[in-house]
Amino acid sequence: MTGVGDVSGVTGVSGVTYRQALSLGLMDSMSFDPSILCLGVGVADGTGIFGTTREAHDSYPSRVLETPISESSLTGALLGLALEGWKPMLVHARMDFLPLTMEHLVNTLAKWSYLHSDHLPPIAIRCVVGRGRGQGPTHSQDLSAILSHVPGLRVLMPYRPLDAYYAVRYALTTPGVNILMDYRRLYDDKGEIPLRGKFFFWGQGFYETYWSGGTKLFILGFGDALRECHEAAKRLHSRGVQVRVADLQTAPIKGDHTLVQQAKEWGRCIAVSSGHRSCGLASDFASYVPGCEIVTPPDTPCPASPYLEADWYPSTADVLTAAGRLLGIDCALPEKKLQVLEGSF
Amino acid sequence: MSSDNHLTDIPALIRAVEEEIVARDSGGLMRCPIHLSTGNELAVAGVVGALKPGDRAVGSHRCHAEYLAMGGNLQRMVDELHGLSSGCVGGKGGSMHLSDPSVGFMGTSAIVGSSISIALGLAWGMVLKGDGRAAVAFFGDAALETGQFWECLNMACLWRLPLIFVCTNNGLATATPIEYRQPQVPLFRRLGGWPILFQYADGRDWEGITAAGEICRNGLPSFLEIAVTREMAHVGTKREKDSVLNIDVPGGVRSEVSSAFDRAESAVKALEASMVAGA
């Protein structure tokens, strides 16, 4: 479902990491549009948000601007900048800093277009989900559900490097408030970005099907949880199950979305998220699909200890257990592995 | 924006509009919470009179005076209060969300302190364009109790933004007097040490307000405190002295504070005198 249309002839790239894709997305966006700004704490420092804003700062130093740690006021300032014709992207090195900005997200940005019957220029807020390597309860959170609850905010949840690239492009070209989550633990995943033209198509959802003649199972994942969805799908496929792994790519979830309809038609469905279960995205999706299994972390904060953390997040084993319940089969449960990530946080 | 007629007429217009709203309130057709600007007329009109073409402002929840002084359309304001689609934001905002971008009044925030951040973004955007315009943030004394004020003060000073902080100090947050909310140190002493121009004016002193406004419209961060009197209740069309919030409860926030109404009376007289003088 994801397609791209290349017009200007910028060549595609392969072997691109998720991290590089975020950087490329910003670079291409800034080269196409001189009104795009990138702001935040660390965007112009030595590492540039784990290497995702460094290239843009080198190429466009006057438009990649370091800021004080004043998340709340900067979020309100995004509106002022947009009203002056700029297309700003504010970057948070952790999504956990976003609650500081809820006043302007909920009361200012989410309401402005509604009140003024006008389309806001694109306003982008990028936040890194720090999951992994003991980041603990306040440096690892996936808060997509809180944001999705508020009409006027759009949440982007890219899983593949291709998605990361287009999510940046989308966030900086689509009118409205776009909150782009990117996932620190996916940063070294590699993939291909076939086309990098000025015009593109992204955000309508995507699925991959592991075809077979066997029983059908539909798995919907959000953001980084898609990794476990695909791992589980491969194991199930090897046992003859036909699995479709779907990604809505954006939230809030619309009940009439094609993928919601598909999930209903397929009958057996699992929704997997790295956010909490209560009032979460997986639960929201399941509310549209009768009998849908929900796989999420427990409704507790995330522990720092890597041993506790590995148990806390939904694992491939958890997805397989849910699949086993739906399919009435015994699923082999692979041992949980500690997530060891390379590079610094 | 600099003719004496304009400057004298706008406060009178604001006052007449607000009094007419009070007079017609009994009809029950204005069902949004009305936050009247009575008492802010000279302060707001004086500052706006010092602005230059292209300057922009963001207002607070008490925005009638700000909207009208900036040149917002009166009919569309009245329609907005009545919840009509012909209102300035289509009837979706009410009294606290007046807006007319065509005259530079970009909108408001009904959350104390948040107008400052939005105006900071305007001023920042103007500097990035380098076109010499300035932005105004209207807010009340309670905004100094919010983090956003100090965050924005820091950024405005850091980047030397053309942002005019306009604090209409009426000494009241809903019903809570400033004595209960802030240390009794004059604002300018609290701003000492910040690289920002500070001006003070009495809300009844037209000459003083306009002079301070001219000084503050200099392309750099500046802070203008204007002492005003909230003649009307926090919300609604009753006089402050008749407000249900203005009841002295033993040990409550009002019992030890001098009557706001006494100050209101003198402000009314001063305003009326200035209107006569300008006629």
Interface residues (C-beta under 8 A of the other chain):
Chain A: L37 T67 P68 S70 S72 S73 L74 T75 G76 A77 L78 L79 G80 L81 A82 L83 E84 G85 W86 E103 H104 N107 T108 W112 Y114 L115 H116 S117
Chain B: R56 V58 V89 G90 K92 G93 H97 S99 P101 M106 G107 S109 A110 I111 S114 I116 S117 I118 A119 L120 G121 L122 A123 W124 G125 M126 L128 K129 A135 G147 Q148 E151 C152 N154 M155 L158
